[in-house]
Amino acid sequence: MASLLDMRRRIKSVKNTQQITKAMKMVAAAKLKRAQDRVTAARPYAKKMTAVLSGLSAKVADEFSHPLLDSRGDEKYLLVLVTADKGLAGGFNANVIKATQAFIAQNSGKTIEMMAVGRKGRDFFKRRHTDITDEYIGLTGRGTASHSDAVEISQKIISKFTEDSSIDKVFLIFTEFKTVLSQKPVIEQILPIPRVEPDAASEGGTEAEYIYEQPAAQIFGKLLPKQVETQVYRAMLESVASEQGSRMTAMDSASKNAGELIDSLTLNMNRIRQAAITKEIIEVVSGAAAL
């Protein structure tokens, strides 16, 4: 049985750990509020831009061609994986990595290259000898995502896609923020940009018509790279918000578990102390009876 001193040391150690988890929860909550506000502001723009460009590209499919629109084969994929740089975030990193592994398993006959955004995903797939062409570390450690970093990553994606004709598709893998308790891994194709016919019902029963002031080549030449930048930036914002939400939940659970452990250790310590007191009383009574 552990001594009374050992139990007190264990209780003190757990209390120190509980203070750390409570502090991490409060920091994550503060970062989550900012990240959630930025995600909420970015979503409508990103979704509307995707809908408009997909519809436009479908309309001009017969009269206009662009490297970011033209479909290719289905043999080689480039995966852009967005994970966190740090752990202690519950199942955040594990879930998006599992989704990536499942996608790779479903496309086992394809050639897979990966661009890693975040240390956790980079380290996991590097140990499994995945071909990682580029890595971006330390971009989300501040609890936010920079638009300049998203532009740099998207430019690298576009240059690899346009210069390497063997890459047929580019997929963006990230975690979409739902609620503090719910985050969902998402896999989206960003290149070539899908051509989607607009749904007349979603436009109030009428199909939108667009008038061009500049030639289509000039308009799409500016907007298509901007579309990739917007989707990468939105993915980074979603990932940051999901990471902070998952970390806040994990640290709250850890604090509660530490409290339960402290109660259990305190109860055991009191039992040990009571047993020691009882033993001393018995020894005193036995000694008095002997005399």
N, C-alpha and C positions, 0 to 999 in steps of 0.2 A: 504494500500500500504506500502511496506517495506521502511524504511528510507534509506537515503544515506549511513549512517554508516553501516547498516545491509548489504547492497549490497556490500560495500567494504570488509566487513568481509567474505562474501560468496565467492567473487572473490579470495581473498587471500587463503581461505581454498582449493578451487578447484585447484589453482596454486600449492599449496604444494602437493596435491594428484597427480597432473600431473608430478611433479618432481620425485615422488616415482615410478610411473608407467614407466617413461622413464628410470630410473635407473634399474628397474627390467627387462625391455626389453633388455638393453645392457648386463646385467649379463646373462640372458637366451641365448642371441645370442652367447656369448663367450663359454658358456657351451655346446650349441648345436653343435658348430663347432667340439669340441673334441669328443662329443658323436657320431656325424655323421661319423667321421673318423673311430672310433672303430667299429661301426655297419658295415660300408662298408668293413672293413678288416675281420670281423668275419663271414659274411654271406656265402661267397663261401665255406669256410671250413665246416661250419655247414651243408649246403645243400649237399655238396659232401659226407660228412661222413654219412648222413642219407640215401642217395641213395645207397652207397656202402654196408652199413650194412643191409639195407632192402633187397637188392638183394642177398647178401650172405646168410642171414637167410632163404630166400625162397629156395635157392639151397640145403641147408643142412637140410631142414625141416624133412625129413624122417630118417636121421641118427644122428641127434643131438637135444638135448633138454636142455633148460635153463630157469630158473624161470622168467627172464625178457622177454622171447620170447613166452613162452607157453600161449596160449589163455585160458581164463577162461569164466565164465558166463557173464551175462549182467544185474546184479541186483544192484551192489553197485559201486559208482563212488567216486573218490577222485579228487577234483578240486584244482589246484594250481593257485591262482589268483594273478596277479602282477599288483599293482596300485602304485600311488605316496604316499608319506608321507605328502605332502603339497597340498594346493589348489591354487587358482588364476592361473589355467592352462586351462581356457576355458572349453570345454566339454570333456577333456581328461579322467578324472576319471568317469564322468557320462556315457560316451559311453561304456567303458569296463565293467562297472557295469551293464548297460542295457543288454549288450550281455550275461553276466553271468546269469542274471535273465531270459532272453529268453531261454537259454540253460536248466536251471533248470525247467522252465515251460514245455518245450518240453519233458523232462524226469521226469515228475511228479511222475511216478510210481517207480522210482529208489530211493535207499537210497543214500543221498548226504552227503559227508564230505568235508570240505574245509581246505586248507592250505593257509593262507593269507600272501602275501609279500607286505607290504605297509600299512600305517595307514588308508588311506581312505577306501579301500576295507574291511579291518578288522572292522572298526567302523560301516560301513553301514550294513554288514551282521550280525554283533553281535547284533545290535538293532533289527534285524528280526529273532533272535533266530536260526540262522544257526549253525550247529555243526562245530565249528572251532577247529581243533585238534592242530594246531601249527600256530604261527604267528612270522613274522620277520619284525621288525620295524626299520627304520632309516638306511636302507642299501643303498638307492639311494638319500638321501638328499644332498650328496656332489656333485651331478651332474654327477656322474659316477657310474659304477657297478664294484664290486670287484670279481675276479675269485674265491678267497677263500670263499666268501659268497655263490657263486653259487655252489661250491663243497659241502659246508655244507648242503645247502638246498637239493641238489640232493641225497646226502647220506641219508638224512632223508626220502626222498621220496622212495628210493630203500629199505631201511630197513622196512618202513611201508608196502610196497607192498609185500615184501618177507615174512615178519613175520605174516602179517594179510592176511590169505588166503581168507577172505570174500571180500576184495577189488578186483573187477574185472577189472577195468580200471582206469587209471590216465590221466587226461586232464590238459594241460597247457593253461591258458587263459592270454593273454597279448595284448598289442597294437603294431602293426607293423608300423614302420616308413616308410612312402611313400615320402612325401615332407613336407616342413615347414607348408603348409596349409592342408595337408591330412595325416591322421593317421587312420589305420584300425584295429579294434579289431579282434583278431584271436584266434580260439580254436583248439588246436592240441592234438591228443592222443600221449602220450609219453611212456606209459606202458599199456599192453605189447607192445614192439616195433613191429610195423606192419611188416609183411612179404610181400614184394612187388616184384613181378616178374619184372626184368629189361626190359625196352623197347629197343628192338634191334634197332629201328629207331633212338632213342636218342643217341645211341652209334655209329652212323655212319653206321648202317646197319649190324653190327656184334655184337654178344653177347660176353661180356667179360668173360674170363676164369681166375680163380684164382688158384694159386698153394700154398699149405700150407707147411710151414717148421715145424711148431709146430702143435700139435693136435688141432682140431677145438674147443674142450672144453677150452683149454688154451687160445687160441686167443680170443674167444668170452667172456670168463671170464674177460679179460682185457678191451676189446673194448666196450662191451655193457654198463657197468657203465659210461665209458668215453662219450658214446653217450648221456646219460641222462644229464651228467654235461654240455656238449656242448650246448644242447638245452635249458637248464635252463639259462645258461650264455648268450646265444644269446637273449633269451626272455627279460632278465633284461637290456641288452644293447639297444634293440629295445624300451623298455618301457621308459628308460631314455631319449633317443633321441626324442621320441614322446612327452614326458612331456615337455621338453625344447622348442621344436618347437611350441607346443600348447600354452605354457606360453608366448613365444615371440610374437605370433600372438595376443593373448588376451591383453597383455600389450600395444602393438602398437595400437590396437583398442581402448583401454581405454584412451590412451594419446590423440588420435584424438577426441574422444568424450569429453574429458575434455577441449580441445581447443575450440570445438564448444560451449560448455557450458559457457566458459569464454567470448567468443564473445557475446553470448546472454545476459549474465549478465552485461557485459560492456555497451551494447546498452541500457538495462533497466536503468542502473545507470545514463547514460547520459540523458535519458529522465526525470528521477527523478530530476536530477540537473537542467536541463533546465526548468522544471516545477517550481522548487523552485525559480530560478532566475526570471522567468516571474512573479511569484506571488509577489516577492519583488518589482519588477519594478512597477507593478500595484498598490501596496500599496503606494509606493513613489509618483506616479502620482496622485493617489486619494487624498493623504494627501495634496499635493501642490494645487490641484484644490479646496479642501475645504478651504484652507487658502485664 
